[in-house]
Amino acid sequence: MNRETARQEAHRLLESAQRLSADQAIDFLNATVAHNYRLLSDDPVIKAEGPWLHTARGRTIFDGVSAYSAANLGHGHPLIKETLKGFLDAGYPTVLGRFMPDPWLALFARKLTHMTGFDMFLPANGGVEAPEAAIKLARRFAHREKGVSAPEIIYADHCFHGRTLTVTQMFDEEDQTARAGFGPFAPGFVRVPFDDVRAIERALTPNTAAVFLEPIQGEGGINIPRPGYLSAVRALCREHNVLAIWDEIQTGFGRTGRLFAWEHEGEKARPDVLCVGKSASGGFAPVSGILASRRLMDHFEPGSHGSTFGGSPMAGVLGLAALTAIELERLPEQAAEKGAYALARLREVARKAPRIKEVRGMGLMLGIELNRNGPDGHEFTRRLLELGAIVKDTHHWVLRFTPPLVATRDELDFVLGLIEQVFTEKSRLNAGGAFARA
Ligand SMILES: Cc1ncc(COP(=O)(O)O)c(C=O)c1O
């Protein structure tokens, strides 16, 4: 196709998206896309900038979940956009196959390893591929370095690591939706309560390959362990020659006020393997992977693991630009400062909101847990969306508030005001609380 035809066709495609009515878009989605997600709204998003989403029906909505923390830098970060435009205009290949060397993956991996203090990066795409790779690495380590034939991985209840068939073997006892009817399952996983070092100690056997944890459980309800948990688990792992694997796909890239959440406890909490994803590309494309020492990474010889798109030039350019933006924006510092402010304000709201059981958080990873004496979190999410913000329920009874870390104080005030309104207005949602008692 010549350039002029391509330009005209591209123009037509862009116009067709602009012309598609909201109703048509919803009809097409319902008819042609698998219903493995429930739509929260009938109003398609047609533009996004920073923390704001603009819809086909003319609404402006604050994105208070940052696409599950994939948009820590906000939507369409200008540095990533500009770098991507230059990359495309310069004619770099978007995909290549890892058998061909590429400068963008070289620069991305070098920057990521420098920023995190690990030797090597194994690139992948969607988040779940990182835990999947980490499980493979842990098993190879156990087979080869410990002579174990049936390795076990210890994981925590209420965890979430993604939804492939193997990774769903690390699951939340209370929510098995991603498992029901999908058996038979891979063996070799042992569940323990979260934030319980002794339980891990009891679960360790000569077959244990790894302990697999989120430093703060996101999907499980913003569960923050007691200080010292990670370093105690780390010490136990070292003592028993077991890998410590932290899944920071949601907590990573500044979200909790440090580049990675384990850093709150210092070097003694550094894992053997770190899973990253989501904001690794600034939310522009699926980019994930694992970080580890050279010694561990050498368990992957050519052919043992891989993916066509994992570590593509496109992933490299986006990753490099995102990491640079994270540094220039001082994203962890922004999260720490704004998170302290937001947490204090949410605690004030909680004092006058009987439906709130607890507010908790670290950086801008915040959760509002509801008392179970009224409608659940989903209904609060719907009401907040009506008012102009996405603050999404997780685990039924917790509202997750994880805004883009670049949201300004005024923008945060806007959404905190809406949260206050929803929890203090006279409504069915607050029945069972103050208004039922009044
Ligand atoms: C801690 C954690 N690990 C893994 C995943 C899976 O990521 P993805 O949905 O991109 O596969 C998620 C997604 O929410 C997550 O929060």
The ligand as an ORCA input file, in Angstrom:
! r2SCAN-3c Opt
* xyz 0 1
  C      -0.334     -8.396     41.783
  C      -0.804     -8.747     40.403
  N      -0.172     -9.724     39.727
  C      -0.552    -10.064     38.488
  C      -1.609     -9.435     37.864
  C      -2.006     -9.850     36.485
  O      -1.789     -8.841     35.563
  P      -2.551     -8.848     34.149
  O      -3.989     -8.589     34.449
  O      -1.906     -7.739     33.377
  O      -2.331    -10.196     33.552
  C      -2.301     -8.421     38.539
  C      -3.444     -7.753     37.917
  O      -4.228     -7.078     38.532
  C      -1.889     -8.075     39.844
  O      -2.526     -7.124     40.545
*
